[in-house]
Amino acid sequence: KCQSKTMLLGTETLLKSDVKLSLLMAQLKALTAEHKQWQKTSPELISTNPDVLLSLGKEEVWKVKNDLEMLLSTVQSKNKRLEEDLKREQQWLEEQSQILDALNRIEEETKTQVEQLSKTRTAYELRTKLLELKIYKEELLHALGDFLGEHFPLPLEDGNDKEKRLKSSCFVNFLNLILLVFQILLNKLLSTPHEPYVTINDSFWPPYIELLLRNGIALRHPEDPNRLRLEAFH
């Protein structure tokens, strides 16, 4: 009753900063009142008979023993549940680790496949472009050959048999213009750019050489007029 009255006396509204101090003061008042109450109270003797006291002691000990056994059983049951939970968590962790490893392997394999596919696609695109360029080159060369064959033909044999034989012996090895430009001068320029000059021989028809020189397509060697090179347009 004293404790209840003491607790009721300290129920006034306080600021948040004083709540902890107020609770401590209330606890102090309650403990002080309880201490005074116990000082005023004299213990009552249950009995002065040793047998009765022994019996009561045994009963109390058995009660404490039963309580402790129940507590032990509860703790053991809780520990068992915790062990089962721990096993489940460890199993779940192991499964997640396996899943993570599998996902990492799949990711690596996917990256490898993507890289290979990208390389394959790039190589395929390059091969396709190269094939298209080759076809376009063949078309250009064919069109250029037709144009040069029509507008820049080699000298033809005409007149009597004697003249034909003379011209045949002179012109049989002449190169047409496309062979002269692309297969000789251009290949020489690309294969040995440091030494692009080609020595003029009997297969080079002089009118074609003059045509290339006049139009700035070919250049003579500054020191040797018998050597010819293609203008480096690139």
C-alpha positions in Angstrom: 0.0 0.0 0.0 2.8 2.4 0.9 4.5 1.6 -2.4 1.3 2.2 -4.4 0.8 5.5 -2.7 4.4 6.5 -3.3 4.0 5.6 -7.0 0.8 7.6 -7.3 2.4 10.7 -5.7 5.0 10.9 -8.6 2.6 10.9 -11.6 2.9 14.6 -12.4 3.6 15.5 -16.0 7.3 16.1 -16.7 9.4 17.2 -19.6 11.1 14.6 -21.8 14.5 15.6 -20.5 13.4 14.9 -16.9 11.6 11.6 -17.5 14.6 9.4 -16.7 15.4 11.4 -13.5 11.8 11.3 -12.4 11.7 7.5 -12.9 14.9 7.1 -10.8 13.5 9.3 -8.1 10.2 7.3 -8.0 12.2 4.0 -7.8 14.2 5.5 -5.0 11.1 6.5 -3.1 9.5 3.1 -3.6 12.6 1.2 -2.4 12.9 3.5 0.6 9.3 2.9 1.6 9.7 -0.8 1.1 12.9 -0.8 3.2 11.1 1.0 6.0 8.2 -1.4 5.8 10.5 -4.4 6.1 12.3 -2.8 9.1 9.0 -2.5 10.9 7.9 -6.0 10.1 9.2 -8.9 12.3 9.6 -12.3 10.7 7.0 -14.9 11.7 8.3 -18.3 12.7 6.5 -21.1 11.0 7.5 -23.6 13.6 10.2 -24.4 16.0 10.0 -28.2 15.4 13.1 -29.4 13.5 11.1 -32.1 11.7 8.6 -29.6 10.4 11.4 -27.2 9.3 13.2 -30.1 7.6 10.0 -31.2 5.8 9.3 -27.6 4.7 12.9 -27.3 3.5 12.8 -30.5 1.5 9.5 -29.4 0.0 11.0 -26.0 -1.0 14.1 -27.7 -2.4 12.0 -30.1 -4.5 10.0 -27.2 -5.7 13.1 -25.3 -6.7 14.4 -28.6 -8.3 11.3 -29.0 -10.3 11.4 -25.4 -11.4 15.0 -25.8 -12.4 14.3 -29.0 -14.3 11.4 -27.3 -16.2 13.7 -24.4 -16.9 16.4 -26.8 -18.1 13.9 -28.6 -20.3 12.8 -25.3 -21.8 16.3 -24.2 -22.4 17.2 -27.5 -24.0 14.1 -27.4 -26.2 15.0 -23.8 -27.2 18.6 -24.8 -27.9 17.4 -27.7 -30.1 15.1 -25.4 -32.0 18.0 -23.0 -32.4 20.3 -25.8 -33.6 17.6 -26.9 -36.2 17.3 -23.3 -37.3 21.0 -23.0 -37.5 21.2 -26.2 -39.7 18.5 -24.9 -41.9 20.2 -21.5 -42.3 23.5 -23.2 -43.0 21.8 -25.5 -45.6 20.1 -22.4 -47.1 23.5 -20.6 -47.2 25.1 -23.5 -48.9 22.3 -23.7 -51.5 22.6 -20.0 -52.1 26.4 -20.3 -52.5 25.9 -23.1 -55.0 23.3 -21.0 -56.9 25.7 -18.0 -56.8 28.6 -20.1 -58.2 26.3 -21.5 -60.9 25.2 -18.0 -61.8 28.8 -16.8 -61.9 29.7 -19.7 -64.2 26.7 -19.0 -66.4 27.7 -15.3 -66.5 31.3 -16.2 -67.5 30.0 -18.7 -70.2 27.6 -16.1 -71.5 30.3 -13.4 -71.7 32.5 -15.9 -73.6 29.7 -16.8 -75.9 28.9 -13.1 -76.5 32.6 -12.3 -77.2 32.8 -15.3 -79.6 29.5 -14.3 -81.2 30.7 -10.7 -81.5 34.0 -11.8 -83.0 32.2 -14.3 -85.4 29.7 -11.6 -86.4 32.5 -9.1 -86.9 34.5 -11.6 -89.0 31.4 -12.4 -91.0 30.7 -8.7 -91.6 34.3 -8.2 -92.6 34.2 -11.2 -95.0 30.9 -9.9 -96.4 32.3 -6.4 -96.9 35.5 -7.9 -98.4 33.4 -10.0 -100.8 31.3 -7.0 -101.8 34.5 -5.0 -102.3 35.9 -7.7 -104.5 32.8 -7.9 -106.6 32.7 -4.1 -106.9 36.4 -4.2 -107.8 35.7 -6.8 -110.5 32.8 -4.7 -111.8 34.9 -1.6 -111.9 37.8 -3.4 -113.6 35.5 -4.9 -116.1 33.8 -1.6 -116.9 37.2 0.1 -117.0 38.6 -2.6 -119.3 35.6 -2.2 -121.6 36.1 1.6 -121.6 39.8 1.4 -122.3 39.4 -1.3 -124.9 36.9 0.9 -126.7 38.7 4.2 -126.5 42.3 3.2 -126.0 42.9 0.1 -128.2 46.2 -1.3 -129.1 47.5 -0.7 -132.7 45.8 -3.0 -135.2 47.4 -4.8 -138.1 46.4 -3.5 -141.5 47.8 -3.3 -145.1 49.6 -6.0 -147.0 51.0 -9.2 -145.6 54.5 -7.7 -145.3 53.3 -4.8 -143.2 51.2 -7.1 -141.1 54.2 -9.3 -140.4 56.3 -6.2 -139.5 53.6 -4.7 -137.2 52.9 -8.1 -135.7 56.5 -8.6 -134.8 56.7 -5.1 -133.3 53.3 -4.9 -131.5 52.6 -8.5 -130.4 53.9 -7.8 -126.9 52.3 -4.5 -126.3 50.4 -4.2 -123.0 47.0 -2.7 -122.9 46.4 0.4 -120.8 44.7 -1.4 -117.9 47.5 -3.9 -117.5 50.0 -1.1 -117.6 48.4 1.0 -115.0 46.9 -1.5 -112.6 49.0 -4.6 -112.8 52.4 -3.0 -113.2 52.6 0.6 -112.0 49.9 0.4 -109.2 51.3 -2.9 -107.8 54.8 -1.5 -107.9 53.7 1.6 -106.0 51.8 -0.5 -103.3 54.3 -3.3 -102.9 57.5 -1.1 -102.8 56.4 2.5 -102.0 60.0 3.4 -101.3 61.0 2.3 -104.9 57.9 2.8 -107.1 59.7 3.2 -110.4 59.3 0.7 -113.3 61.8 0.4 -116.1 60.2 1.0 -119.5 60.6 -1.9 -121.9 59.4 -2.9 -125.4 56.0 -3.9 -124.1 55.1 -0.4 -123.1 53.4 1.3 -126.1 54.8 4.9 -126.3 51.5 6.6 -127.0 50.1 5.2 -123.8 53.1 6.4 -121.9 52.7 9.9 -123.3 49.0 9.8 -122.5 49.7 8.9 -118.8 52.4 11.6 -118.6 50.3 14.3 -120.2 47.3 13.7 -117.8 49.5 13.6 -114.7 48.8 9.9 -114.0 52.4 8.8 -114.3 55.8 10.6 -113.7 59.2 10.0 -115.1 62.3 9.6 -112.9 64.0 12.9 -112.6 67.4 11.4 -113.5 66.4 8.4 -115.7 63.7 9.0 -118.4 63.5 5.3 -119.0 61.9 4.8 -115.6 58.3 5.5 -114.9 56.1 5.6 -111.7 52.4 6.0 -110.9 51.4 9.3 -109.3 50.7 8.6 -105.5 47.1 9.7 -105.5 46.5 8.1 -102.1 
